[in-house]
Every structure is written in structure tokens, then in C-alpha cells.
């Protein structure tokens, strides 16, 4: 007899502070600290970091963070933290920077290396033994949602792999979301991060329900628990805002109203997917990023139309809502609307990222290994189905 789940939870950062000028209040949301370690995006304007650190008595900085940060960047940040012995860790930047900051804050008081706590079998699979340092996350892009999640992604370029570090202790204590901090982001990263936010919301909205899996206790309930009424509400907040504002934010980065809507959409989508789960679009993107080093946001944007097209027969009503929220024309469905938005902001298919037909079998094979991401996909998947999606996305 099938005993379905009947309990769900909504997790996230302890506190979210949102709005124009929120960055200037950061010090007031942190515990009194002697030393703050700021992990920052090296390409970020100094003025943004200066706003974040105003009022903090002593600041040490770590800025050696690249997109899709390799293990070496995480290890270097952790080594710096253990040497500096900060009272607080603050991450200011995109998802890569916030991931490095979250891992640094979580692991600095404990023994062991980053890889010890990464998912097995690539990593040691150890659990973070207890609370870390107080940590704040300040996104300067609107898309990754890293300020809402208990996960960080570590690249292992020598092995063409990515591995996750996941623990409730990675949730930031405070997420400070200031739309003004995103104004300097160039059009390309604005488009890529915005499509990532859209994929978070669409996949969270169409993933399987929380009660479409066996019952589990609080210690064994998965982080990606399936969609719930609250994650649905968050997705309904996110998708229309991306549809109405992403093109404007890409065309004019100083359109503060568009930046504000995208910042809210990104945060809401992050809260939704970090509880509900994702699906095939993110699994394919993670596999492609590992094997072919394609940039995450562009890859998700490239494959999302094909994934929506494949999943639509299993969630037709929800896909119809997505189409409506994205302003689909009379002859368009949800996949068409997503594809048109991606093209309008300059993101093409997988072929534009250097992935061709010859890569499809290996990409499908790698994707099928990402069971945690695929578990909630609303339509059954096998290797051939994933290969067909990849071909559609070329």
C-alpha cells in the first residue's frame, strides 16, 4: 500500500531584507563583529562593496572567485577564513561568490576540507557537524537564488565534474536583496541570470507535488520535497515578473523598475525551487557545464524551451498558465513563449554554446546520473528521452 507524504516545510534564510538601499543597512542586520570577511566578485564595482561594508569596524576581503568556482577557490577562501578568524562572513556578488561565502562560513569553525563535505562518491559525504559563522548573502545579479539555498556547487575541472555541498548550515542568516546593486550588471549576464530565474520558477511550478512520494519523517524528508501551495505562490510571483521585465532590464540596465521586478522574481524563484525542486532543464545544464564548460545561465536558457515542450503533456494546465504569464501569442504555447523570450535577450540553443549532435549521447548519459535533480520532473525520463530533448535544444 502506498503511504503518501502529508507534511511539507518551507525553508530558507533566517531573514530576507529587500529594497532600494537595503545594502546600506547591512551592518545593522549583522551581529556586532570585530572582523568581517567579505567574499566578493572581483569584477564588482568597488562602490557596491563600500556600501556593503559601511559601518563594519574591520574588513578582510577575499576576491579570488571565478564563475563556476573550482575547488581551489573554495579551499583558498576557507584557508583565508581560518587564518583571519572572522566573526562574520559576507558574500557580495553572483551565485558563485555567494556559494563560496556560504561554504566558507559553514565550514570555517570545523575541521576538514571542502571535499570532505561534498556529496559522495566524488566527495566524502560528511555532514556539516554544526552551526558555522554568521553569514550574509548579497546578490548583485537576479537569477541564481543562491542567497535562498542550502547548497553550493563546486567545479572539479580536472575531472570535468561538478559536485554539491549541501547542509541546512549553508543557509545564510540574512539575505540582503538591493535592486540598485544589480544596475551595473552588463546585458549578457543580466539575460543569462534572468533566464536562470525563469527556469527555477517554471521547474518548481511544474515539478511533482509534495504528496506524490512516499511519506518520510523529518530526518529523512528530502530537501527537494515537491511543490506546495506556498512554492506555487512564489512561482506565480516570479514568472510574470520575468516575462514583463527581463527584456527591459537587458535593454536598459538603469531601468530601476525592471531591476526591482527581476530582483524580486529571482528571490521568489529561489525560495520556490530550493524547497520544491527542479527538473530536466537544470540536470541537462549541470551535465553540460561539467562536461563542456558551458555557462550555467545560458545553458539553462538554451534547454528550457525543449524541456517545457517535453513536459507539457504531463502538466498541460500549468504550462498553459506559464504561457499566459509570459504573454504568449495566439499561436504560441509555453515552450514557444520561453523560446521567444530567450531569443529576444540574445540566448540561443545549445549549438550556440558549442554543443553539437555528436555530444548528445554523452550529455544524456551524464544527465541521467543526476537523480536528485530529475526526481521531480513531471514526465518520466530515460536516456533516449533526454537525448531527444537535447537534440530539440540544439
C-alpha positions in Angstrom: 0.0 0.0 0.0 1.3 3.5 -0.9 1.5 5.8 2.1 1.8 9.3 0.6 3.6 12.2 2.2 1.3 14.6 4.1 3.7 17.1 5.6 5.7 19.8 3.9 8.0 22.6 5.1 9.3 25.9 3.7 13.0 26.6 4.5 15.2 29.4 3.6 17.5 32.1 5.0 16.6 33.2 8.5 15.8 36.7 7.3 15.3 38.5 4.0 15.8 42.3 3.6 14.6 43.7 0.3 14.5 47.1 -1.3 16.4 50.0 -2.8 19.1 51.0 -0.4 18.9 47.7 1.6 22.6 47.3 1.1 23.3 50.4 3.1 21.7 48.8 6.1 23.7 45.6 6.0 25.8 46.3 9.1 22.6 46.7 11.1 21.5 43.2 10.3 24.7 41.6 11.4 25.8 40.7 14.9 28.4 43.0 16.5 31.6 41.9 14.9 35.3 42.6 15.3 36.2 41.2 11.9 34.1 40.6 8.8 35.4 38.5 5.9 33.9 39.8 2.7 33.9 37.3 -0.2 33.4 39.5 -3.3 33.1 39.2 -7.1 36.3 40.5 -8.5 34.5 42.4 -11.3 32.1 44.1 -9.0 32.3 47.9 -8.7 34.1 49.0 -5.6 31.2 51.3 -4.7 28.9 48.3 -4.2 31.4 46.7 -1.7 31.9 50.0 0.0 28.2 50.3 0.6 28.0 46.8 1.9 30.9 47.3 4.4 30.0 50.8 5.6 29.8 50.7 9.4 31.8 47.5 9.8 34.8 48.0 12.1 37.3 45.7 10.4 37.0 44.1 7.0 39.1 41.5 5.3 38.5 40.7 1.7 38.7 37.6 -0.5 38.2 38.2 -4.2 39.6 35.2 -6.0 36.3 33.9 -7.3 35.6 32.9 -10.9 32.4 31.9 -12.5 31.7 28.2 -11.7 34.3 28.4 -9.0 36.7 25.4 -8.9 37.6 23.5 -5.7 40.7 25.5 -5.4 38.7 28.8 -4.9 36.6 27.2 -2.1 39.8 25.9 -0.4 41.6 29.2 -0.7 38.6 31.1 0.8 38.3 28.5 3.7 42.1 28.8 4.4 41.8 32.6 4.5 38.9 32.4 6.9 40.7 30.1 9.2 43.7 32.4 9.2 41.7 35.6 9.7 39.3 34.1 12.2 36.4 36.4 11.3 33.3 36.9 13.4 31.0 37.2 10.3 31.2 36.2 6.6 29.5 38.3 3.9 29.2 37.2 0.2 28.7 40.1 -2.3 28.2 39.1 -5.9 26.6 36.5 -8.1 25.8 32.9 -7.3 29.5 31.7 -7.5 30.6 34.3 -4.9 27.7 33.6 -2.6 28.3 29.8 -2.9 32.0 30.3 -1.8 30.9 32.6 1.1 28.3 30.1 2.3 30.7 27.2 2.3 33.4 29.3 4.0 31.0 30.4 6.7 29.6 27.0 7.3 33.0 25.1 7.5 35.4 27.7 9.0 34.8 26.6 12.6 35.1 22.9 11.8 37.9 20.6 10.8 38.2 19.1 7.3 38.5 20.1 3.7 35.7 21.3 1.4 35.7 17.9 -0.4 35.2 16.1 2.8 31.7 17.6 2.9 30.9 17.3 -0.8 28.4 14.7 -2.0 29.6 11.1 -2.3 31.0 9.3 -4.1 33.0 12.2 -5.5 33.3 13.8 -2.1 33.5 12.4 1.4 29.8 12.9 2.0 30.3 14.0 5.6 27.6 16.1 7.3 28.5 19.6 8.4 28.7 18.9 12.2 27.1 22.1 13.5 26.4 25.8 13.0 29.1 27.9 11.3 29.8 31.6 11.4 27.0 34.1 10.9 26.8 34.6 7.2 25.1 37.2 5.0 24.4 36.9 1.2 24.1 39.9 -1.0 23.2 39.1 -4.6 24.3 41.5 -7.3 22.6 39.5 -10.1 19.0 38.5 -10.4 18.9 34.8 -11.2 20.9 32.3 -9.2 18.9 32.5 -6.0 22.0 31.3 -4.1 21.0 33.6 -1.2 18.0 31.3 -0.6 19.5 27.9 -0.8 21.4 25.4 1.4 23.6 24.2 -1.5 26.8 25.3 -3.2 28.2 23.9 -6.4 31.9 23.1 -6.6 33.6 22.6 -10.0 36.3 20.0 -10.5 37.7 21.0 -13.9 40.4 18.3 -13.9 37.7 15.7 -13.8 35.0 17.5 -15.8 32.7 17.2 -12.9 30.6 19.4 -10.6 29.7 18.3 -7.0 27.4 19.8 -4.4 27.9 20.7 -0.8 24.5 20.7 0.9 23.6 21.3 4.5 21.0 23.3 6.4 24.0 25.1 7.9 24.7 26.7 4.5 21.5 28.8 4.6 22.6 32.4 5.1 21.5 34.1 8.3 20.4 37.1 6.3 19.8 37.7 2.6 20.1 41.4 1.6 18.5 42.0 -1.8 19.1 45.5 -3.1 17.9 46.0 -6.7 20.3 49.0 -7.0 23.2 46.7 -6.6 22.3 45.0 -9.9 22.3 48.1 -12.1 25.9 47.7 -13.2 25.4 44.2 -14.4 26.0 44.0 -18.2 23.3 42.9 -20.7 24.7 39.4 -21.2 24.9 38.3 -17.6 21.5 40.1 -17.0 19.9 37.9 -19.7 21.6 34.7 -18.5 20.8 35.1 -14.8 17.2 36.2 -15.7 16.6 33.0 -17.7 18.0 31.0 -14.8 15.5 32.6 -12.5 12.7 31.8 -15.0 13.8 28.2 -15.1 13.8 28.0 -11.3 10.3 29.2 -11.2 8.9 27.2 -14.2 10.5 23.9 -13.0 9.4 24.5 -9.4 5.9 25.2 -10.6 5.7 22.1 -12.8 7.6 19.6 -10.5 5.7 16.8 -8.8 3.5 17.6 -5.8 4.9 17.1 -2.3 2.4 14.3 -1.7 3.3 12.3 -4.9 6.0 10.5 -3.0 6.2 8.2 0.0 5.8 9.6 3.5 9.0 10.4 5.3 10.0 11.6 8.8 11.7 15.0 9.4 15.2 13.4 9.4 14.7 11.7 6.0 12.5 14.1 4.2 14.3 15.3 1.0 15.4 18.9 0.6 13.6 19.0 -2.8 10.2 18.0 -1.3 7.9 18.8 -4.2 5.7 21.7 -5.0 3.3 23.0 -2.3 0.8 25.9 -2.1 3.4 28.3 -0.9 6.0 27.4 -3.6 3.2 27.7 -6.1 2.5 31.2 -4.8 6.2 32.1 -5.1 6.3 30.9 -8.7 3.2 33.0 -9.5 5.1 35.9 -8.2 8.2 35.2 -10.2 7.2 34.1 -13.7 5.1 37.1 -14.7 7.7 39.5 -13.5 10.4 37.8 -15.6 8.1 37.9 -18.6 7.4 41.6 -18.1 10.8 42.9 -17.0 13.7 40.8 -18.3 13.7 42.3 -21.8 13.7 45.8 -20.3 16.5 45.0 -17.8 18.6 43.7 -20.7 17.9 46.6 -23.0 18.5 49.3 -20.3 20.3 48.2 -17.1 19.4 51.5 -15.5 15.7 50.8 -15.7 15.4 50.5 -11.9 11.8 49.4 -12.0 12.7 46.5 -14.2 15.7 45.7 -12.0 13.5 45.8 -8.9 11.0 43.3 -10.5 13.7 41.0 -11.6 15.3 41.0 -8.1 12.0 40.1 -6.6 11.4 37.4 -9.2 14.8 35.9 -8.6 14.4 35.8 -4.9 10.9 34.3 -5.1 12.0 31.7 -7.6 15.0 30.8 -5.4 12.8 30.2 -2.4 10.4 28.1 -4.6 12.9 25.8 -6.2 15.1 25.3 -3.1 12.0 23.8 -1.5 10.0 22.3 -4.4 12.9 21.0 -6.6 13.9 21.4 -10.2 13.9 19.1 -13.2 15.4 18.2 -16.5 16.5 21.7 -17.6 18.8 22.1 -14.6 20.0 18.5 -14.8 21.0 18.9 -18.5 22.6 22.3 -17.8 24.6 20.9 -14.9 25.8 18.0 -17.1 26.7 20.3 -19.9 28.5 22.6 -17.6 30.6 19.8 -16.2 31.4 18.1 -19.5 31.7 21.1 -21.9 32.1 24.0 -19.5 29.1 25.9 -20.8 28.0 28.8 -18.8 25.1 27.9 -16.5 22.5 30.6 -17.2 22.9 30.5 -21.0 22.7 26.7 -20.9 19.5 26.6 -18.8 18.0 29.2 -21.2 19.0 27.1 -24.2 17.4 23.9 -22.9 14.3 25.2 -21.1 12.1 25.5 -24.2 12.7 21.9 -25.1 12.2 20.7 -21.6 8.9 22.6 -21.3 7.8 21.2 -24.7 8.6 17.6 -23.5 6.9 18.0 -20.1 3.8 19.8 -21.3 1.6 16.7 -21.9 2.0 15.8 -18.2 1.2 19.3 -16.8 -0.9 20.9 -19.5 -2.8 23.3 -17.2 0.4 24.6 -15.6 2.1 25.1 -18.9 -0.9 27.0 -20.1 -0.6 29.3 -17.1 3.1 29.8 -17.8 2.3 30.7 -21.4 -0.2 33.3 -20.3 2.2 34.8 -17.7 4.9 35.2 -20.4 2.5 36.9 -22.8 2.2 34.1 -25.3 0.7 35.0 -28.7 -2.5 33.3 -30.0 -0.5 30.6 -31.8 2.2 30.1 -29.1 2.4 27.6 -26.3 4.6 27.9 -23.2 7.7 26.5 -24.9 7.3 29.0 -27.7 6.9 31.9 -25.3 10.0 30.8 -23.3 12.0 30.4 -26.6 10.9 33.8 -27.9 12.0 35.4 -24.6 15.4 33.7 -24.7 16.0 34.8 -28.3 14.9 38.3 -27.5 17.5 38.7 -24.9 20.2 37.0 -27.0 20.3 33.4 -25.8 20.2 30.7 -28.5 20.3 26.9 -28.4 22.9 24.5 -27.3 24.7 24.7 -30.6 25.5 28.4 -30.0 27.4 27.1 -26.9 29.5 24.6 -28.8 27.4 21.5 -28.1 26.6 19.6 -31.3 24.9 16.4 -32.3 27.9 14.3 -31.6 27.9 15.3 -27.9 24.2 14.3 -27.3 24.8 10.7 -26.2 27.4 11.6 -23.6 25.3 14.6 -22.4 22.2 12.3 -22.0 24.3 9.8 -20.1 25.7 12.4 -17.7 22.2 13.9 -17.2 20.7 10.6 -16.2 23.2 10.3 -13.3 21.8 13.5 -11.7 18.9 11.7 -9.9 18.4 14.4 -7.3 17.6 17.0 -9.9 15.5 14.6 -12.1 13.4 13.1 -9.3 10.7 15.7 -9.5 10.5 16.0 -13.3 6.7 15.7 -14.1 7.2 13.4 -17.0 9.1 10.1 -16.9 12.6 10.3 -18.4 15.0 7.8 -19.8 18.3 8.2 -21.7 16.5 8.3 -25.1 14.1 11.0 -23.9 16.9 13.1 -22.6 18.8 12.7 -25.8 15.7 13.8 -27.7 15.3 16.9 -25.5 19.0 17.8 -26.1 18.6 17.5 -29.9 15.5 19.7 -29.7 17.5 22.2 -27.8 20.4 22.4 -30.3 
